[in-house]
Amino acid sequence: PRTKTRLVPEGRNVTFRCGQKILHKKGKVYWYKDQEPLEFSYPGYLALGEAHLSIIANAVNEGTYTCVVRRQQRVLTTYSWRVRVRG
């Protein structure tokens, strides 16, 4: 997948948007961090929406975030962002 690297200051809120152009095709967005599924929001750290994900940049949230848009078993698109925190 395409991966963009974002170097962000610690404490900054970072939002990723995924699949907005393709969601009208009735796809569903799945979010992953370092290949592990993200299923819940964590107050103060991570806010999970349907087509967006917001995180607070810190050492715990460093890693690679991936969104996969699927319709049934078919993958429509995939995007990845690597987040590095600048101290």
C-alpha positions as CSV (number, residue, x, y, z in Angstrom):
1,P,0.0,0.0,0.0
2,R,0.9,3.6,-0.4
3,T,2.4,5.0,2.8
4,K,2.9,8.6,3.7
5,T,5.2,9.6,6.6
6,R,4.0,12.4,8.9
7,L,6.5,13.9,11.4
8,V,4.4,15.7,13.9
9,P,5.1,17.6,17.2
10,E,4.2,15.8,20.4
11,G,0.8,16.6,21.6
12,R,-0.6,17.7,18.2
13,N,-3.9,16.3,17.1
14,V,-3.6,14.5,13.7
15,T,-6.5,13.5,11.6
16,F,-6.5,11.0,8.7
17,R,-9.3,10.9,6.2
18,C,-10.0,7.7,4.2
19,G,-12.2,6.6,1.4
20,Q,-14.5,9.6,1.3
21,K,-14.7,9.5,-2.5
22,I,-15.3,5.8,-2.5
23,L,-17.7,5.4,0.4
24,H,-20.7,6.3,-1.9
25,K,-20.0,2.9,-3.4
26,K,-21.3,1.4,-0.2
27,G,-17.8,0.4,1.1
28,K,-17.0,0.0,4.7
29,V,-13.8,1.5,6.3
30,Y,-11.6,-0.7,8.5
31,W,-8.8,1.0,10.5
32,Y,-5.5,-0.7,11.6
33,K,-2.5,0.3,13.7
34,D,0.6,-1.7,12.9
35,Q,-1.6,-4.3,11.3
36,E,-3.8,-4.7,14.4
37,P,-7.5,-3.8,14.0
38,L,-8.6,-0.6,15.7
39,E,-12.2,-1.1,17.0
40,F,-12.7,1.5,19.7
41,S,-12.0,5.1,20.5
42,Y,-9.7,5.8,23.4
43,P,-10.6,9.2,25.0
44,G,-7.7,11.6,25.0
45,Y,-5.7,9.4,22.6
46,L,-7.7,8.2,19.6
47,A,-11.0,9.1,18.0
48,L,-12.4,6.6,15.5
49,G,-15.0,7.8,13.0
50,E,-16.3,6.0,9.9
51,A,-14.1,7.8,7.3
52,H,-11.7,9.5,9.7
53,L,-9.3,8.8,12.5
54,S,-7.9,11.4,14.9
55,I,-4.9,10.8,17.3
56,I,-2.9,12.8,19.7
57,A,0.7,12.5,18.7
58,N,2.7,10.8,21.5
59,A,5.1,7.9,21.9
60,V,2.3,5.4,22.4
61,N,0.5,6.5,19.2
62,E,3.6,6.3,17.0
63,G,3.3,3.7,14.3
64,T,1.7,2.9,10.9
65,Y,-2.0,3.6,10.5
66,T,-3.8,1.9,7.6
67,C,-7.4,2.2,6.4
68,V,-8.9,-0.4,4.1
69,V,-12.2,0.2,2.3
70,R,-14.0,-3.0,1.6
71,R,-17.3,-4.1,0.0
72,Q,-18.0,-7.6,1.2
73,Q,-14.7,-9.4,0.6
74,R,-13.4,-7.1,-2.1
75,V,-10.8,-4.4,-1.2
76,L,-11.7,-1.1,-2.9
77,T,-8.7,0.9,-1.7
78,T,-6.0,1.1,1.0
79,Y,-4.1,4.0,2.5
80,S,-1.3,4.1,5.1
81,W,0.3,6.8,7.2
82,R,3.4,6.3,9.3
83,V,3.4,8.7,12.3
84,R,6.6,9.8,13.9
85,V,6.6,12.1,16.9
86,R,9.0,15.0,17.0
87,G,10.0,15.7,20.6
